[in-house]
Amino acid sequence: MRDLGQAKQLLVSGGYTCVIYKDGEQFTSEQRGVRPLVVWLNTDCNFSGFSAADKVVGKATAFLYVLLGVKNLYARVLSKPALSVLEANGIKVEYEELVPNIINRSGTGMCPFEEVVFGETDPVSALELILKKMHELKIPV
C-alpha cells in the first residue's frame, strides 16, 4: 500500500486529476474525465500492479482502471456503480465520498460516460462505448 500512499500524496500536492504510481515510476495528468486513462491505455506502458489516485471515479473510469490493470485505487469521489466494478475485478478501493452516480459538469444530470456504460458489465465492451461517446462529444484521444 506504500505505492497507493505515494499516488494519493501526488494527487493532493501536485494538483493533478489522476495519478498512477509504482516503485517510483509515476504518470500524472491534469486533464479531466476519462481522457487521460484512454490516452494511457493507448501507450505501450504496462500499468499492471500500479496504484492509482483520482479525484472522481465513475463506472466508466472504473472500467478503464480495470483495463489498465491497477491493483488498488484511491478516489476522492466514487460512484456506487464504480465501486461494484472495482470490487468485482479485485481492485482494492479507498474513497472519501461514495455517491449514487457521477453528475455531469453542468450539474443537470448523470455524467455522459457513467450513463453510456450504465448497464455494462464487461470492461472491453465498456471501452468501446466510451470511445464511441468520446467521438460523439469530439473529445480527442
Secondary structure, DSSP 8 states (H G I E B T S, - for coil): -HHHHHHHHHHHHHT-SEEEEETTEEEEE---TTHHHHHHHTSS---TT-EEEEEEE-HHHHHHHHHHT-SEEEEEEEEHHHHHHHHHTT-EEEEEEEESS-B-TTSSSB-HHHHHTTT---HHHHHHHHHHHHHHTT---
